[in-house]
Amino acid sequence: MHKHIASWAVIGAGPAGIIAVGKLLDIGINPKEILWIDPEFKVGDFGKHWRNVVSNTNVWGFIKLFYACNAFKFGSAPDFEINKRDLFGSCRLALVADPLQWISDHLKSTVNSIYGMVSNLKMCDRHWHINLENIQLKSKNVVLAIGAEPKSLSFANVEEIPLKVALDSHKLERVCNQEDTIGIFGSSHSAILILKTLLEKCNVKKVLNFYLSPLRYQVKFDDGILFADTGLKAETAAWARANIDGKLPEKLERILSNKVNLQKTLPLCSKVIYAIGFEKRNIKVHGIEKLEYHPKTGIIAPGLFGFGIAFPQAQTDHYGTLEYRVGLGKFYYYLTHILPIWMSYGA
């Protein structure tokens, strides 16, 4: 069995894994001491499932990220399509995934990259033993950038349209028909995008939007941003204000998601979509029953750290709102803050 001892191992090559590897290189970790493990190195779910999703971050935010890490070497990159777009407008995530793929390929050739799926981790002799199907690796420190899966409510007797299909307008059109009454759960950015597609592009009979609370909108002030992470913004906010908090489209009905309403109206739905957030993927860690992390540092155990959408930063703004920060730029600045803590807390 092949063994390799490293200082740092990063598990996952989605945006969070890319940022983690870049930041480790930027602070001076020897590339030979970094292991990077992923089954595909194709920018994770971001590159695989979400390419046709419209961003809720403007183009300038993504371009700033590409240049943020010296290790990305983005000054040497080709002239990607995103560079030609309005800096303050939105774009489809495909335009972000392509530059990230270029960065990933560059980083992959710089560090020790291993294709494979990690089955479990175990701490032994102050090193983490990382077990893959046919190989065991060792590292003093491990960053879990393992990503997350869409949450599901799994109501019986109704067909579910997966979120990865629902957020791709072309795919969503193909799985809907004019006899369908579609139930969509949620009121986030993703839910609003799906509602917009269903009502404007899909010839369906009816759309029922099940929600738990009123919509939230991001509002900028001189001293901060209200609902910076959960509030609707830009084009999504404009559409929601006009069509949900304004005049409801003829085919749309919004329903408070309580037991009585669900019992009455859910049987009317031929298909449902759950746009209710994400939950982290599972990875077995010996000696830890459930992966709990410190939500302001990402610490799971000595030398074991969580990062990215599976382990988002918790932050309370000065308006008193607790939110979990998800977004590429947010991941970068969060890691800049906590990486010195990780260095001190390592195995």
N, C-alpha and C positions, 0 to 999 in steps of 0.2 A: 504494500500500500504506500503510495507516494505521500510524502509529508513536506510541507513548506511552512517555515516559521516566519511570521510577519509582525510588524509593529501595529499595523492597522488593516482591518478587513472591512470592506463595504459590501453589503449584501443587497443587491438590487441596482439596476441601471436605468431606472426612470429618471425624471428630472431631479428628484432628491438625491439619488445616488450619484448623478453627474456632478451636482453641486458639492456633495461631500468629498468626492475624489479631488475636484478642483481646489477646494479650500485646504485640504490636507497638503496638497502640493505647494500651494501658495505660502503656507506657514513653514515650509522647509522640510517636510517629511520626505525622505529618500524614496523615489519612485519604486526602487527595488524592495522597499519595505511595505509596500501597499498591495494588498490583494483586492481584486474587484471581481465579484461573482454574480453571474446572471445567466439565465438559460438562453437568452437571445441577443442582448445588447442592441435592442431596437427602440430605446427610449420608453420602455415599459408600456403600461396601458395608455399613457399619453400619446405615444406614437402609434399604438396598435388600434385603439378603440375610439379615441376622442378627436381625431383629426378634423372632422367636419363640424365640430362644436364651435360656436362663435365665442370668442374670449370676452371676459368681463374686465380684462386689463388692456390698457391701450398699447399700441405698437411700441411706443417709446419705452414703456416699462420693460418689455421683453428685450429690446435692443440694449438697454442699459445692463441687463443681466448678462448678455453674451460677452460684454466687455469687462464685466466686474472682476472676473478671475483672470489673473495673468496666465495661469496654466491653461486656460481655454484657447489661447493663441488666436483669438477670433479676428485679429487684425490681418491674419493670413488666409481668412476664409473666402470662398467665392462670394459673388454679389447675389445674395439670396433675394427672393421676391419680397420678403418682408421689408427690405430696405427701400422699396419703391412705394410703400403705402403711407397714408396719412399718419404721421407720428402720434396724433391724438385721437385716432379712430380705433375701432375694434378690428379684429381679423379672425379668420378661421385658424384653429390651432395647428392645422397642417403647415402653415407658414412659420410656426414656431418649432414644430417637430423637426423640420428639415435642418435648420441650423443646429438644433440640439443633437441630431444624428451625426452631423459633421464633428461637433465637439466631442461626442461620445467616441467616435472612431479614433480621433486624435488621442484622447486620454487612454483608451484601451490599448493603444500601441506604446504608451508611455509607462504604464504600471503593469503589474502581473495580473492579467485578466484570465479568468477561468470560466468556461462555459459549463453551466450545470445548475441543478436545483438543490439547495441546502435542505437536508431532511431534519437535522437537529443540531443543537449546540450543547456543549458540556464544559464546565469549568474544571480544570485539573492542573495542578502545579502552577497556578497563577497564569495559565494560558487558556484561551478558549479553543476547544477542539471543535472544528467545523466539519461536519460529516455530510458528504455528498454521496451519490449512489456508489461510486467506485473510487473514491479518493477521500483522504482525510487531510485537512489543513489545520494549521495552528496560528493563532494571532493573539497578541497581548490585548488588543482592543478590537471591538466589533461594532460597526454602525449598521443598524437594521433600517434600511430604506426599502421596505418590502411592499409598500403600497397598500391599497385598500380596495375592497369590493363594495359595490352598491348595496345598500340595505334593502331588504324585502319584507313585506308584511305577509305574503303568501296566503291570501284568502283562498279558501277552497272554491272549486266550481267556477272559476273565472280565469281566462287565459291571460298570462302576464307577457307584456312586451318588454324585453330587457332594456335597461337604461341605455346600453351601448347602441341599441337599435333606435330607440326613441330620440336620442340626441343627434342622430344622423338623419337629416330631413329626407334624403333620397330613400333610405331604408324604411323610414317610418311610413312614407307614402305607399310603399309596396306592401306593407302588412296591414294596411287599413282599407276598408271599403265603405260604400255609401250606406250600408245597413248597420254599421258599427256605432254603438254608444261607448265612448272611451272614458274610463275613469282614470284621472291622474291625481295622485296623492302628492302634496307638497306645494310650497309657495316660494321656493328659492329661485336663484338665477336659472338653474337648470329647468325647473318646473315651468317658469315663464317662457323660456325658449321653446319648450315642447308645446305648451298651449298655443303659442303664436304659430308654430308649424301646423298643428292640428287644424286650427281655424282658418289659416290662410292658404294652405297647400294641400291638405288632405280632405277629400270629399266624404266626411263622416256625417252620420245622422245627428249626433249630439256629443258634447264634451261635458263631463261632470268633474269639477275640480274640488277635491276634498282637502280641507285645510284645518289647521289647529289654531292659528292666530292671524291677526291682520298682517298685511304686507309691511315689510320694513324697507325704508329707502335710505341710502347713504346720503349724508348731508355734510358738506365741508364748511368749517368755520376757520377763522384766523388761528385759533389755538388748538385745532384738532379736527377729527372726523367722527361724526356720530354714526354708529353702525358700520364701521369701516370694513368689517369682514362678512357681515350677514345682510347688509342692506343692498337693495337693488340699485344699480347705477347705469349711467349712459343710456344707450338705446333700449336696453331691457327695462329700465325704470320708466322711460318715456312711454313705452308700449303699455306697461302695467297701469300707469296713472290714467291713460286714456281708455283702456279696455277692461280694467278690473275695478279700479276705484272710480272710474268714469262710467261710461255707458257700456254695459255688458253686451258683447256680440250676441246675436240671436241664438246661436247654437250652444252658447256657454251658460252653464249654471254652476254657481259656487255653493258648496255645501259644507257646513261645519262638521268636522269628522268626529262625531260622537256615536255611541252605541246605537241609539234610536235611529239616527239618520242613516247610518250604515246598513242596519237591518232593512230599512225601507227602500233605499236607493241603490245599494250595491248590486242587487239582483238584476237591475236594469242594464248593467254594463256587460258588454260582450268581451271586452278586453280592458286590462288595467295596466298602468304604468306607475312605478314607485320612484319618485324623485325626492327621497327623504334623507339623503346623506349617505355616508360611507362608513364601513367598519373595517378595521385593520385585518389584514391577512394573518393567519395563524402560522407560527413557526415554533416547533417544540424546543424548549430550553430545559434541560434536566435540572431539577431542583427548584423550578419556578412553575407553579401550577397555572398562573394566569399572568400574561405580560402586562404589568402595570408600570407606568413611567411617571417620572416627576414632570408635570406639565409646563414647567417653566425652564427646565434644563435638559429634558430628554433622557435623564439618567434612569436606567432600568436596574442595573447592578454594577459593581465595580468592573470597569472595562467593557460594559455593554450599554449601548446608547440607541435610542429610537429617534428617527428623524423623518420628516416628510408628512404626507397626508395621513399616514397611519398613526403618527405621534405628533400632532400639531401643538404649537405653542399656545398656551392659555394666557390671555392678557386682558386686564381690566383697564378700560380707558378712563380718562378723568371725568367722564360723565357717569361712571359707575357700571358700565356694561361689560360683562364678561363674555369674551368671544374666543373662538379657536381660529388661529390665523393660518389660512391655507392659500397658497399662491407662490409662484416661482420666486418673485422678488422677495416676498416675506420669508421664504425658506432661507434665502441667501443671507439676509440681514440677521435673522435669528441665529444661524450657524456661526456667523461672525462673532456674535455675542457669547454664545455658549461653548465654542470650541476651546477657549482657554480653560474653562471649567472641566471639560472632558480630559484635557491634557493632565490636569492635576488629580482627577478622580479615576484615572486609568488603572488597569489591573496591575 
